[in-house]
Amino acid sequence: MSFTSRLTTLAASGSGGDSGWIVDIDPIMSGNAFFRGLAIDSSDNIYVGGAIGNSPQYAWVAKGDTTGDFTAARLHTESPASGANYYIEQLELFPSGGGLLAALNLYSTANNERSAAIDIDTSTLVFSDLDSSVSADRLRGWRNSNYRSGNPAIVEPDGTDVWLIYSGWTGSNVGNYLLNHSGSYGPNPAYNENFTVYSTQYPRSAVRDGTNIFVGCTAGIDPGNGGYGNMIVKLRSTDGAGLARGLSYSSNGGNYGPQQTQISHGNGGMVQDSTYLYTVGHHSLNGSSYPQIDNMHVMKIRKSDLALQWQKKIGEYRGGVYQYLQGEAIAVDDNGNVYAASDNNGYIGQRPKIAKYNSSGTLQWFIEFGQTNGSNETSIYAMKVHNDFLYMAGRTYDTTAGNYNGMIVKFPLDGTSGTFGNYIITQLTSSDYVELTNYSSYTTSSGSYGSATPSASAADISQANNAFNAENFTSL
């Protein structure tokens, strides 16, 4: 596997500010690369993880630094690779600094669906199973008794234990959501919690604060009227006890129920500071007086009691038309400012939107980011604030190669604008968007919890050698 990358410099707004950059990385295999996981350590090393290719789909991780110099990558899939699809959903750093914890989605015709929490060496980028009893060429994947597993999520490890949260369908189309505490990294998990709060749930994102674990789910909260909503499940890591809080719906029905509110995945969907949770996803109202279309939805929730502080819906309104907009990634800075990124649909095509809110939920700026050719897709899946810059990971279309490259962006927090190589950043004005205000009530609901034992399987894998030397970047 060869490895090339291209660097574009972003100038800061005004004078005297530091610049950012955009790097897109082409693994030169079957293309169609993306990054969904993002981690940055205290030494300014950047790690991004995602996937390459289509059946086989290889999980891969790349390493660079905050100057935009990416020099190494490694991929991973089953052997034989035919019918195998692996991807990294999320990355978190171990507190000791010795490795990365990754949430890995595994699928193959030979071994069905599996989810795994794996250790990645930050120097060699070698993938290892957390269980030392598993041989070096194998990974342990978890699934429920119905051989189903998906949407893997992890929380930042605290040095003593690791949590893996995933979904697994069972009979009657009901979600069975297993929370796996692997305290000793042994052949069997030390703790399992099957938490079923409502039917039709999908755990999407999770964070940890001491002994509390917060899981952001999408759930069918109002079975009588249909519709989906954000569900925050708060669990104690010691005994699994907790409470759930979600959106309660009461509007008229529609093809997909009265309302649709869903949270995004992995590194993208939920973030925290010392006091609050922040989630991003989408919200739409079927049959309402507002446009029957998805809008980016941001929520700020107090961790102590899961009380809602504020929520914002923002939609693109250009050319006299409300545009489809879903939230994909969220980040928060030390001052409580919140940054949220949408998907790539819009008036000018395949460009995501990025919004900045202050700690009170007041919109500060709203920008459009993507390639100058709006038909070339750019997507953002993960965001983090580090040393006064906003870092984003996703993918971008490479016209020359005819496929997708992994993309990493270092973006000034002032919301810069301009044209930079093949990319354009545009500040949107109030005539380009609408902030919607109609919501249903936010209520507390109890959940049901029970023990469960997931099944485990290990599958042969092949891992390419790290054949990537330092690269010379050429400007776009």
Steps between C-alpha positions, in 0.01 A plus 500: 500500500640836405414823668471854367360817645437859402513807721311827459564794734210701642569863584352634823246780487644846564869549567740337741302177542634150458409304191332165465519236230316225313668164436346233283663156504473254214590140595510406129322169536141472394431854616183601682683591819359684801584585861243475781728486805719788618739534797772755583752447780688749718804480271291628205486163326180448300344156445215440258324174426238378257489271197622447144325327214179308441481126572765448606490805720818548700507675837788745507665754726739781404736707714615858456550818696348845540721642224314286245783250450350148475765233461361157594193282465397139548206294380326194632241247383420130517680232305369407252377852436220402260167609647667674797424857601681663792496862609607709799211698648678677785842562657586586861839533670608285792593729792852355522572622148605154386224428257168569337172331576294451185139401441510260207206382292555154349298318238578206275307225326697250709448658843191720473477827695733579789612801702835531671702728725864470394836646600708685238869565571562872449854439369450207263122533446473123549150376590478269806220329682447616859492136611857374533380139463401568139784428258673791331338440162143499631247751635208424726166628374187513716141442393173393653353150492327582173841560335430871459707797601546857383556866586803438723575779748767535767577748776836644595673231711601594853793262530316217674216401272359528150141525389353392167141590418326353199162397366379155400162422350296219651158361416192714437713783367599611851841641580719316751769738618799354675742698710819300545739586780831324437679571825773237484523476121443128545315248284169597660375848581499592865164671476211496256188711495212444264324834517166519323322828553263507207451295187692582185809650658847561365786603727699755302753682721631478856717696744624434852524725804646312796267215588223631274466392139266693272371321192330698226238288326241537230180346628132458418394693808129542423381159379140619474574778255821373341805710436854491633676715755827561681530282808775562755567196719702568814658190656723442799798288404493322836154346484330608176230697677387816329228709350397597149369828373367575155267700281128434535291545184141603458457643149302340218643202320660469159675248283776469759309590814433847638861607552846373422791587729818298469849532643815449293765227538826439683738793546244719323181473702575602858766690693532626857665755725512491879130583541311442176436258216464625143334297226447552128276329249187594313139592575199520272127552547267301275170669428592822680486857381877502470677336207472124505873456471794419725683780681828485691411459868733594790426438868673605825412275796608523864673177605392498863128456429484490117307826498483672163676839495426599142445347159537651155379402157653662197413448136635630175260728310639604164348552159161523669524134605558330836796265458554161664747527790613237753749546780806273485762624749531722807778652713527744792783736602620610845262798499191290436470595133345219299594405143267282294545369147230375265500249218577605146162560333404856416421771253846487338528126522745296701626749759442459875406790728675589827328703774651661809278568804608674819439341840147646509408351163521821296626446145837668442569402141379252240726398212502274198812293433595282205653485158460784253323251274183445706433163336820360659393369839668604824381345828584555869452215749704600809616824666722601792628830641874493574722798585254757366437324168211290380615169352264307273518158332297356215544448129524695176465407134812473286404590144828377353485155657121475478456391861496632858798594714517522876496865611629685808447874555660743746258791512543840672236562765425843354303341216730606217373533143656504154614274218795271573617276217206278407308596815270787585371623837201735490344694787122458475274794588162496673328487161668162433365311802211477743509416872194296588343517845211249518575201724309246697548469877809352661406237758653238728422135431604190691690216337519126549830323553602137512807281481616343175790296372622588151673240289853554376692388195853548372576510129818483298625836381771628274690818581711686244846611600556867566658585166452876520802725513488875557315665214572821316178695471416699193265794517157470346 
